[in-house]
Amino acid sequence: MELTALTFEGVDPKRPMVIAGPCSAETEEQVMSTARRLADRGIRIFRAGVWKPRTKPGGFEGGGEPCLEWLKRVKNELGMYTAVEVANARHVKASLDAGIDILWIGARTSANPFAVQEIADALKGVDVTVLVKNPVNPDLELWIGAMERIYNAGIRRLGAIHRGFSEYDKSLYRNAPQWHIPIELHRRLPELPIFCDPSHMGGRRELIAPLSQEAMDLGFDGLIIESHCDPDCAWSDKNQQVTPESLSLILEHLVIRDTMQTTESLAELRREIDKLDNELMSLLSKRMRISREIGQYKKEHNMPVLQARRYDEILNKRGSQAVELDLDPEFIKTVMRAIHEESVQVQMKLING
């Protein structure tokens, strides 16, 4: 992709680009009050949800097009840039007519190629910034596909928003970060700016600061954070919104790492890593060879491939060993699950071959 840099007047290029504002545009007073307080603290890009896709019917689904007039006031009176979420061609047209500067495609929409293509068709011939949130589920190809559709429509001011991924099991986060996915996105599309949405990722305001710092440590280009003049009274997602004053403190304490430093002093340590990686590869190869021998034995004795009791024993034992070796047991269990799944596949091919 050949992209145009995302630059906005008044935004410090040495700091992360910040897009902030309420989850929902509720009232004109709420929008203007929040925007003024954000502008007073140096925020240049104001976001607000005009159309709000809700998981279940009955919740506040946004005020729709009339709210765009309030964002026009923000732009005209405070000189801020404005950003809204769009989910179809009608949203795109209304937002462009209102002079909105940044459009973003939400997680539910980016998971639907038909909806993304409809938006892409509506953007043909338009010069506007478009950000694409990751799909709800951890599907990198679907995420890249959504951005390719927008790119093919002629949009060159394009970026991604990482807001985490849904999980069935309960966890610390509303949407699990799974940082390896945006890291792989950056490897595949290094010129693509990536924003982090710690509000939707954490789901709780106390997680915004640490998640924002993690994103900065990973080299993200910006943040999109929900900020409300009175978060506890917000009409939607009140637990993940912060006041403009709290947001200012979070941003003030962010540590931005120096990416221009030389890494020559790390050469010896990296050689050690390469050596260890080679040893790991050799050990994995030996392990898979033994798995094939086990598969051959199971085939000759008409035994099932999957031995559930043995699998549980491996996970529990390796988890305990991890603690003794000062390793994260959940990380080791993840590694062992991947190895076990590959072993099962190896044995299945042998038995059914």
PyMOL commands that set and color helices and strands:
alter all, ss='L'
color gray80, all
select helices_A, chain A and resi 28-40+66-78+89-97+107-110+113-123+140-152+180-188+198-202+205-217+231-233+238-240+244-252+264-300+308-324+329-352
alter helices_A, ss='H'
color red, helices_A
select strands_A, chain A and resi 17-21+45-47+81-86+102-105+129-133+158-162+194-196+222-226
alter strands_A, ss='S'
color yellow, strands_A
deselect
rebuild
show_as cartoon
